[in-house]
Amino acid sequence: MPVPARNAVVIPFPAPSRPVGNRLSVRDRIEALRWAETARAAGYTRVVLDTSAEQLAPELGDFLLAYRGDANWASWGVGCVEDEFMLWRPATGATVGRFSTLRAALDKILALS
């Protein structure tokens, strides 16, 4: 019995990418929560993830805030800006730098602590 010819086109899965340039992906959010667990040793007791209201200010991106102890004011902020992560000091508004990955921005917080 003849074997039927088989034709197949293999479609590769695209590499995972961040959603819109100013939004945290699920992977970014998991990374932030994992970092929060290890950052406890450096005195960071709370990490808050926030999403700007798209209908009110779509140009504002997602961000996270890292708090020390029982502080009312965040020690550090990391926001999504275009395709980078911007690290800033909320107390002064000073931008510390821009990083290509969330992990690099989070590692910089620990390096400066």
Order of alpha helices (4+ residues) and beta strands (2+ residues): alpha-beta-beta-beta-beta-beta-alpha
